[in-house]
């Protein structure tokens, strides 16, 4: 197995005067559009915008839940999409899925379990092992591009990877902001501390704990600490709606903004609140950092790769850890999700953590400024810089000689 720290409907690579077309085959998360639309010197992307999504549909959610039933482990059920040949395509790209193709292809991978519909046991059964051996040993599979180091360092724990298969790691290509350090410094000194919460899944991503923390802030007279919530409003309970309505320091908006509109909220905010109970790669964390936001959240999976506790934000452990300290799925917690991370509970430790860190940043604007600039610098340089991500994509394709 070849492993390298690097990470397309058409990607085009130019070698001399020859353009290589890479077609994106399946549905993919909306953030991929930033990579697809980038003005590469040697790459061009062609894709169907209808195949990109920000939030899974209810139908998709139900199907994914059913497919995850343990009974399907024993019949080795996971999708391998058959691709018909295309004269316009030289290379294919797939998000989280194997392909059956007569042309070279890559997989962009969120986390190792995504290959088998997020099951942590399906890859262990006899039939699955046979199918996976064929899929992973397919000579047309030229590489797997992990979106995080957590994925990259653990994929070999889940699968028997052939030595000929290249595993790469490249962070997501996330839209840059037009904000600068002077503007970040200026917003850090505003009288009002602006906090932001962005998620379509309010309860799973810690929304109730945030509401409780802001109830405490209001009771103790912190009227200059404001919260903007962007979520699916029709998914809020009546109790949650009433709490928001009765707290003048909280505003809520529906989860319908374009990326450019969302970035206006990021640019105004000082702090992103992300006490999520389950996540793999938290894109809102990286987006907020690119807009100069300090992060207060949980240390789940790839979040630790973006947020350094005490440097560009504050992190704490959630009550239930879907991913253990080795970034492997905790099987018990996964199988008892309704009693653990996905149950309706209020986490007093998280509430106190949020309250303490928000008050600290409100009172110490020098630290807020330092953390916010650190977040901006980390997200726009090195491994997270889009220009470096683009170069890695080009290097990978050229290395395999397509």
N, C-alpha and C positions, 0 to 999 in steps of 0.2 A: 504494500500500500504506500503510495506517495502522498505525503501530507505537506501542504504549504500554506502559510498565512497570507492569503490574498482574498476575495469572494468572486431570454433576451426576447407577437408575432413576427419581426425580422431583425437580426443584428447583422450589420455588415462590417466586415473587416477588410481593409484594403491592403493587399500585398502586391507591390508594384502597381499595376493597373487593374488588378483583379479584385472585385468586391465579393466578399463572402456573406451570403444572406443567412440569417438565423431567425427562424420563426418561433414565436412563443405559441405553445400548443394549447395550454389549458388556462383556466381562470387563475388570476393572480391578484394579490393585494394591491391597492391603489398606489402605494408608495413606489412601485416599480416604474411608474410612468416617468419619474424623475431621471432614472437611468435611461429609459427608452428614448426620451426626448433630448437628452444631452447632445450637444453639438461636438461629437467626437471627430478627430482628424481621420481616423481609420475605421470608425464604426458608425453604422446607422441602424436604428431600430424601426421596425414596422409592426404595428399591433392593432388589434380591435379594441377601442376604448370600452366597448360593451362587455369585454371579458375581464375588466378590472373592477374591483369592488372595495369599498371602505368597511362596510358592515355586512356580515353574513345575513342572508335572508332567513326568515323563519323556517322556510322549507329546507334550506341547506342545513340549518341548525338541527332540525329534527332528523334528517337523513344521517348526519354525522353522529348524532347520539345513538341512533339505532345500529349503525355500522360498528360502533364501538362495543356492542354487546359481546360478552365473552364467548358465546357460542360460535361466533364467526372466527375466533382464534383457531379453532380446530379444523376448519375447512380452508384456512390460509387465505382469507378474504382481504385483499387490498388491490387497489386499482392499478392496472397497467394499461395505459391508453394506447390503442393502435393508431398509428399515423400513416395516412396514405402519402405516397410520394408526391413531391411537388418540384417542378422544374425550376421554380423561383427560389427554392430553399436549399442551402448547403448544410446548414446546421440547425438543430432544434433546441429550444429551451423549455423546460418544464418546471413549474413551481410545486415542490413537495411530492411529485409523482413520477413513477417509472413510465417509460414509453416503450412501445414495441415498434421499432423504426428501422428502416434500411439506411438511415443516415446518422451521422454523429449527433449526439445531444448532450446537454448539461442539465443538472438539477440544481435549482436554487432552493436551499433547505432552511426552514425556520428552526426546527429542532429535530433530533434523530427520530422521534416517535411519529413525526408527521408523515413519514414514508408509508406507514401502515395505519393511517387514520387515527393517530395519536394514542394508539394502544401501546402499553409498555410490556405486553406479554405475547402479542400476536407473532412476533418474530422468533419466539421460542418453540413453537409447535413444529411437528415433523413436516407437515405439508408446506407450512410457511417457509421453513428452512430450505426446502427443495426449490420453491418458487424464487425465494430471495437469492439463492445461489445463481440461478439463471439470470435474474435481473441485474445483480451486481457484477456478474461476470460477463455481461453483454459487452462485446468489444465496441459497440457503438456508443456506450455510455462512457464519455470522455472525462467526466469529472463531476464532483459534487461540491457546490459552493455554499459553505455554511455562513449564515449571517452573523454568527457570534462565536467567540472562543469557547463558550460553554457548549455549543453544538459541536464545534470542531474537535474538542478534546474528549468528548464522550461518545461520538458516533461509533467508534471501534468497540465500545463496551456493549453495544446493542446488536451489532452485525459482524459477521465474519467477512471482512473486507479483503478482496483479492489484492495482491501486491501491485497489480497493474493499474488499479483504480486510483486516480489522483483525487485527494481531498484538499480543498482550498478553504480559506477563510477571508471574507471581505465584508466589511460592514455595509449596511444599507446606504444607498445613494439618496440622501434626504435633501429636500429643497433648502437652499441657502436663504438667509435673510439679508435685507439691506441695512440692518442696524449696525452701529459701530460702538467702539468702547466708550467714546465720549457720551453717547446717548444712553448707554447702560449705566455709566456713572451718574448721569443726571437723573434717571428714573429711580435710582437707588436712594436719592436724597429727597424724593417727594414726601410730603406729609403723610399721605396715605400709603400703606403697604398693600399692594395689589396681589392677591393670591388667585390662582387659576386652577380649575379642575376640568379635564377633558376626557370623557369616556362615554361610549354608548352603553356600557354595562355598569350601571350606577352602583349596585350592591357589591358585585364581585370586585370592583376596583376601589372599594373602601369609601364610597360616598356617604354612607351612614355615619361612619366615624368622623368624617370631616364636618358634617352637620352638627354633631355633638360637640366637637372642638370649638366650632364657631358659636355655639350656644354658650359655652364657657367664656369665650372671649367677650361676648356681649354682656354677660353677667358681671364681668370684672371691669367693664367700662372701656374696652378697647374699640372705640367707635371708629377709629382711623385704620382699622384692619378690615379690608373688604375682600369678598370672595365672588368670583364669577364662575358659574357652573355651566358647562356645555355638555349636554347629555340628551338622550331620547326622553323628552318630557312625557310622552304617553306611556313610558315605562315606569314612571314614578308612582309610588303609592300615595293615597290621599294624605297619610301622615307626613310623608316626606314633602309633599307640596305645601302643607300647612306650615311646617317648620321653616321652609324657605320664605313663604309669604309673610310670616310673622317676624322675620329677622331682616331689618332694614339694611344690614351690611352685606346681604347676599342678593345677587342677581342670577337668574337662570335663563338659558337660551337653548333652543332645540338644536339637535345634532345635525344641522343641515348646511353648515357653512362650507364654502369652497376652501381650498388650501390657502389661497391668498387672503381670504377674509379671516380665516383662523389665525394666520400669522399676525394680523393686526392685534388680536387679543394677546398673543405671545409677546409682542413687542411692548405692550403696555404693562404686562405683568412683571412683578418682581420675583414671585415664587410659584413654581408648579407643585401642586400637592398630588402625590401619586402613591397613596398607601394601599396599593393593589394587593389582593390576596392570591392572585394567580396570574402569571404572565410568562412570556418567553423573551421576545424582544420588544421592549416598550418604545415604540416609535415616538409617542408623545414626549417622552423624556428627551430624546435626541433633538426633536423639533424645538422644544422649549429651550434647551441649552444653546442651540444655534441663534436664539433670540435673546440671549443674555439673561436667562432665568436660573435662579438657585433652585435646587431640587430637594424636596422633603418627601421621602417615601420609604418603601420597603426594599430589602436587598435581594430581590428575587432574580435568579438566572442572570441574564445579560445586563440587567440594570447596574450590577456591581462593576461592569466593565466601563460604563459611562460615568457613573457617579462615585466619586471618592469621598467617603465620609469625612467631614471636617475640612474638605478642600473646595468642593464646588456644590456641597449640599450636605444633608444629613440622612442617614439610612438606619433602619431598625429592622428586626426580624418580625414577620407576621406570626400570629398564633399557630397557624398550621402551615407547614412548608411542603408544598406540592413537589418542589425540587429540593433534594437534600443538600448537605454541605458539599457533596461531590457532583452536584448538578445532574443527578440521576432522579428519575421519578420515584417518589415514595409511594409504593404500590398500595399500602393500606389507606393512606390519605386519598389517593385517587379513587379507590374502590368505595370509599365511604365519604364521597364529596358532599353529600347532602347533610352529613353530620359534622363535617369539618369546614374546609375553606368556602364551600358553597352554601353553608347553612346561614340562617338569618340570625346573626349575633352581633352584639356591640363589643368591640375590643377596647376595654378601658386603658390598657397599656398604650395602644396606638393613639387614643384620644389624648392622653397625657403627653405623649411624645409630640404630637402635632401642636398642641397648645404651647408646650415649653419652647419648641424650636421657633414657632411663629413669633412668640413674645420676644425671644432672644434676638431675632433678626430685626424686629420692629424697633427694639431699643438700641441695637448696635448696627448703625448703617454702614460703618466702615467694613465690618465683616460681610454684610450683605453685598456691598459693592465688590469686595474682593472675591467672594464666592461666585457672584454673577459673571464677573470678567473671566474668572477661571473656567467656568462652565462654557462660556463663549469660545475661549481659546481652545479648550480641549475638543470641542465639537467641530471646529473649523480648521484644525491642523492635524498633521500626522495621519493616523489610520482612519480618522473620521472626515478628513478633507476630501471633497468630491473630486478634485483634480487627481489626487492620489488613487482614489477608488477607480477612476476612469483608466488610469495607467495600468492598474493591476488587471482589469478586465482585458485590456489589449494584450498585456504580456501573457496571460493565460492562454488566450486563443492562439497566439503566435507560437507558444511553447509546444502545443500539441500538434502543430503543423497542419491545421486544416486549411 
